[in-house]
Amino acid sequence: MRVLQLGKFYPVFGGVEKVMYDLASGLGCDMLCASADKKKEPYTLSIAGGGKVIVMPTLLKAAGTMIAPKMVSWLKRNAGEYDLIDVHHPDPMAGLALRLSHFKGKVILHWHSDIIGKGLFRILYKPLQNWLIRRADRIVGTTPVYVSGTPDLKAVQDKTTFVPIGIAPFRPEAEAADKIRQELGGKKLVFSLGRLIPYKGYENLIRSAGYLPNDYKVVIGGSGPLRANLQQEIDSLGLSGKVTLAGYMKDEDLPAWFSAADVFVLPSVTKNEAFGIVQIEAMSVGTPVVATKIPGSGVAWVNEDGVSGLNVNPGDPQAIAEAILAITKDEITRRSFSEGASRRFENLFKEEIMINKITELYEKTA
């Protein structure tokens, strides 16, 4: 079967394009996307399994979407080479390319999340989204909660299913993790990682530190436009000794940080956070998770409450702190959550599980 993953951009630095790339390399198929770098000409990269990434230059970026008209012309010329196209939503450029290509084969609509907010842009995109929903032979989400609770998919539940995101597990790095713990002076490490943007809710994690004893240290990795505001929040609350914004972290350093952490926290506050891949990165090394019960989101499904960690109401700093303390109150309790996190990862979120389930879906659809 000849398959094309369609959407988003390259180089990979977000959840949707990571899933696309992992599927393309795991299945040995192709991936067509826009460019997130400054290259002005199309280029192609060979990837594992015999597939390739075809990257079209981005003309401009509007409302968070890479506008790459050459995606349309490329797909028009080459659509006939494929039996099935897996188009990853939300990405209006991918939807437009598929619509104008006149592709006659099978279509999977990979529904990663709704388009939330965006005002006029969302209104203008709605007809194309409705066409995509009608055109799709099957629609696959990443959690049962999200696909069953999305208003746009209510009328098509008969052709909707879900396959959880899977990743290659991080490998615990004992020596590097021990070094991090030593630098923290033996304090319990509360770790978080992500873009410093509004829906991530980091102000609530910062405020939660005020409810934690002095032998706890909160470290937030990642960069973004809210860094100055969040640092001001830390300073104004007198929490500079308990909370650190660590900035951008290299991929190769992340396993050590996840391994060193006593608990990982995902404090997101809106449905923009549909899954939270960082949760399963933490679980892959047996780190318990505190996450939020965002209405309609799959975040709290990923982190099974009472098993891999605890879930709290979004926007509640005190509840975050209480959950952290409940998980880390003694070594027996923390070990129980750690073992639960490892089991949940092994049973649901390994990359090969995702690859196998998507392969089965493609075969049934074709």
C-alpha positions in Angstrom: 0.0 0.0 0.0 1.3 3.4 -1.0 0.6 5.9 1.8 1.3 9.7 2.2 1.3 11.6 5.5 0.0 15.1 4.7 0.3 18.2 6.8 2.3 20.5 9.1 6.0 21.2 8.6 9.6 20.2 8.9 11.9 20.3 10.8 9.9 18.6 13.5 9.4 20.5 16.8 5.7 19.9 17.8 3.4 17.0 18.6 1.5 16.7 15.3 4.5 16.7 13.0 6.3 14.3 15.4 3.5 11.8 15.0 3.6 12.3 11.2 7.3 11.8 11.1 7.2 8.7 13.3 4.4 7.2 11.2 6.3 7.9 8.0 9.5 6.4 9.3 7.8 3.5 11.1 5.7 2.5 8.0 8.2 3.4 5.4 5.9 5.9 3.7 6.1 9.5 2.5 5.4 12.8 4.2 4.4 16.0 2.4 4.6 19.2 4.5 5.6 22.9 4.5 9.0 24.2 5.5 9.6 25.6 9.0 13.0 26.8 8.0 14.0 29.5 5.6 14.8 27.4 2.6 13.3 28.9 -0.6 13.3 25.7 -2.7 11.6 22.3 -2.3 13.8 19.6 -0.9 13.5 15.9 -0.1 15.0 13.8 2.7 15.2 10.1 2.8 14.0 8.5 6.1 14.0 5.1 7.8 12.0 2.4 6.1 12.5 3.7 2.6 10.1 6.6 2.8 10.9 10.3 2.3 9.9 13.7 3.6 9.0 16.2 0.8 9.3 19.8 2.1 7.7 22.7 0.2 8.9 26.3 0.9 6.6 28.4 3.1 5.5 31.7 1.5 4.2 33.2 4.7 2.8 32.2 8.1 -0.8 33.3 8.9 -2.9 32.4 12.0 -0.4 29.8 12.9 -0.6 28.1 9.5 2.3 27.7 7.1 1.1 28.9 3.7 3.0 26.8 1.1 1.2 26.9 -2.3 3.7 24.4 -3.8 2.2 21.7 -1.6 -0.9 22.0 -3.8 0.9 21.8 -7.1 3.1 18.9 -5.9 0.1 16.9 -4.7 -1.8 17.5 -8.0 1.1 16.0 -9.9 1.8 13.1 -7.6 -1.6 12.2 -6.0 -2.0 9.2 -8.3 1.1 7.5 -6.8 -0.7 6.9 -3.5 -3.5 4.5 -2.5 -4.2 6.3 0.8 -3.6 9.8 2.2 -3.5 10.4 6.0 -4.2 14.2 6.4 -3.3 15.6 9.8 -5.8 18.1 11.3 -5.7 20.9 12.2 -3.7 22.1 9.2 -5.7 24.2 6.6 -2.8 24.1 4.1 -3.0 20.3 4.1 -6.7 20.3 3.7 -6.6 22.7 0.8 -3.9 20.7 -0.9 -6.0 17.6 -0.6 -9.1 19.4 -1.8 -7.4 20.8 -4.9 -5.5 17.6 -5.8 -8.6 15.7 -6.9 -7.2 12.6 -5.2 -9.4 9.6 -5.8 -8.0 7.1 -3.2 -8.9 6.5 0.4 -8.5 9.3 3.0 -7.8 9.1 6.7 -8.5 12.3 8.7 -6.1 12.3 11.7 -7.9 14.5 14.2 -5.3 15.7 16.6 -7.3 18.6 18.0 -10.1 21.1 17.3 -9.3 24.6 16.0 -9.9 26.7 19.1 -10.4 30.4 18.9 -8.8 32.0 15.8 -11.9 34.2 15.2 -12.5 35.0 11.5 -9.9 32.4 10.4 -11.9 29.6 12.0 -15.1 30.8 10.3 -13.3 30.9 6.9 -11.8 27.4 7.4 -15.1 25.8 8.5 -16.3 24.9 4.9 -13.0 23.2 4.1 -13.1 21.4 7.5 -16.6 20.2 6.8 -15.5 18.9 3.4 -12.6 17.0 5.0 -15.0 15.4 7.5 -17.3 14.3 4.6 -14.4 13.2 2.4 -12.7 11.1 5.0 -13.2 7.3 4.9 -12.2 7.1 8.5 -11.4 9.7 11.2 -8.9 8.8 13.9 -8.3 10.7 17.1 -5.6 10.2 19.8 -8.0 9.5 22.7 -11.6 8.3 23.0 -12.5 11.4 25.1 -11.5 13.9 22.4 -13.2 12.3 19.4 -16.4 11.5 21.3 -16.6 15.0 22.8 -15.8 17.1 19.7 -18.9 18.9 18.4 -17.7 18.8 14.8 -17.5 15.0 14.9 -20.9 14.3 16.6 -22.6 13.3 13.3 -19.9 11.0 12.1 -19.1 8.8 15.2 -19.8 5.7 13.0 -16.6 6.3 11.1 -14.6 7.6 14.0 -12.0 5.7 16.1 -8.9 6.4 18.1 -5.3 5.3 18.3 -3.2 6.8 21.1 0.1 8.5 20.3 3.1 6.2 20.8 6.7 7.1 21.3 10.1 5.4 21.6 10.7 5.3 25.4 13.3 7.5 26.9 16.1 5.6 28.5 16.8 6.4 32.2 20.2 8.0 32.6 21.1 7.3 36.2 24.5 9.1 36.3 23.1 12.3 34.6 20.0 12.2 36.8 22.1 11.9 39.9 24.1 14.9 38.9 20.9 17.0 38.6 19.7 15.8 42.0 23.1 16.7 43.5 22.9 20.2 42.0 19.5 20.6 43.6 21.0 19.7 47.0 18.7 16.7 47.5 15.5 18.6 47.1 12.5 16.9 45.6 12.3 17.8 41.9 9.0 18.9 40.3 9.6 19.1 36.6 7.6 20.5 33.7 8.4 21.0 30.1 6.7 22.9 27.2 6.2 26.2 25.3 5.7 29.2 27.6 2.3 30.1 26.1 -1.0 30.9 27.7 -2.9 27.6 27.5 0.0 25.7 29.2 -1.1 27.3 32.5 2.4 27.7 34.0 1.4 30.5 36.2 -0.6 28.0 38.2 2.4 25.7 38.6 4.5 28.6 39.8 1.8 29.6 42.3 1.6 26.0 43.5 5.2 26.3 44.8 3.9 28.6 47.5 2.0 25.6 49.0 5.1 23.3 48.9 7.7 22.9 51.6 11.1 24.4 51.1 12.6 21.0 50.2 10.8 21.0 46.9 12.1 22.6 43.7 10.0 23.4 40.6 11.9 23.5 37.3 10.1 24.5 34.1 12.0 23.7 30.9 11.1 25.4 27.6 11.0 28.8 26.0 8.2 31.1 24.7 6.7 34.5 24.6 5.5 34.4 28.3 8.9 33.9 29.8 9.4 37.5 31.0 5.8 37.5 32.5 6.3 34.2 34.3 9.7 35.3 35.7 8.0 38.5 37.0 5.3 36.3 38.6 8.1 34.2 40.3 9.8 37.3 41.6 6.7 39.1 42.8 5.6 36.0 44.8 9.1 35.7 46.3 9.5 32.2 44.8 12.9 32.7 43.0 14.5 30.1 45.4 11.8 27.5 44.7 11.0 27.9 41.0 13.4 28.1 38.0 12.6 28.8 34.4 15.4 26.7 32.8 14.8 27.8 29.2 15.3 25.7 26.1 16.5 22.1 26.9 18.3 20.0 24.3 16.6 16.7 23.3 19.6 14.7 24.5 19.3 16.2 28.0 15.6 15.4 28.5 15.9 11.8 29.6 18.1 12.8 32.5 15.6 15.5 33.6 12.6 13.2 33.4 14.6 10.5 35.3 15.6 12.9 38.0 12.1 14.2 38.6 10.1 13.0 41.5 6.9 14.1 39.7 6.1 15.6 36.3 3.4 18.3 36.1 1.3 19.3 33.1 -0.7 22.3 34.3 -2.5 23.1 31.0 -5.9 24.9 31.2 -7.7 24.7 27.9 -8.6 22.1 25.3 -5.7 23.3 23.1 -3.8 20.7 25.1 -5.5 17.7 23.4 -3.1 14.9 24.5 0.1 16.0 26.2 3.0 13.9 24.7 5.2 15.1 27.6 3.1 13.0 29.9 4.0 9.8 28.2 7.7 10.8 28.0 7.6 11.0 31.8 5.8 7.7 32.1 8.4 6.0 29.8 11.0 6.4 32.6 8.5 5.7 35.4 7.9 9.3 36.6 4.4 9.9 38.0 2.4 12.7 36.5 0.1 15.4 37.8 -2.2 16.6 35.0 -5.4 18.6 34.7 -9.0 17.5 34.0 -9.6 19.8 31.1 -13.2 19.4 29.8 -13.3 17.7 26.4 -9.5 17.1 26.4 -7.8 13.7 26.4 -5.1 14.8 28.9 -6.7 13.3 31.9 -7.3 10.0 30.0 -3.6 9.8 29.2 -2.7 10.1 32.8 -4.9 7.6 34.6 -5.9 9.1 37.9 -4.7 7.0 40.9 -2.6 4.8 38.6 0.1 6.8 36.7 -0.5 9.9 38.7 -3.2 12.3 39.8 -5.5 14.7 37.9 -6.8 18.0 39.3 -9.1 20.8 38.2 -7.3 23.2 35.8 -6.3 26.6 37.2 -6.0 25.5 40.8 -2.5 26.0 42.2 -3.4 24.6 45.6 -4.8 21.4 44.1 -1.6 21.0 42.0 0.5 21.3 45.2 -1.7 18.8 47.1 -1.4 16.3 44.3 2.4 16.7 44.3 2.5 16.1 48.0 0.2 13.1 47.8 2.4 11.4 45.3 5.7 12.1 47.1 4.6 11.7 50.7 6.7 8.6 51.1 8.8 6.3 48.9 6.2 3.4 48.9 3.5 5.7 47.6 5.7 7.3 44.9 7.0 3.9 43.9 3.5 2.6 43.4 2.7 5.6 41.1 6.0 5.1 39.3 5.2 1.4 38.6 1.7 2.4 37.4 3.2 5.0 35.1 5.6 2.4 33.6 2.8 -0.1 33.1 0.5 2.4 31.4 3.2 3.4 29.0 4.1 -0.2 28.2 0.4 -1.1 27.6 -0.7 1.9 25.6 1.9 4.4 24.5 4.9 2.6 22.9 5.6 3.6 19.3 5.3 0.1 17.9 1.7 -0.1 19.4 0.8 3.0 17.5 2.4 1.8 14.3 0.7 -1.6 14.5 -2.7 -0.1 15.1 -2.4 2.5 12.4 -1.3 -0.2 10.0 -4.4 -2.2 10.8 -6.6 0.9 10.3 -5.0 1.6 6.9 -5.5 -2.0 5.8 -9.2 -2.1 6.9 -9.8 1.3 5.2 -8.1 0.3 1.9 
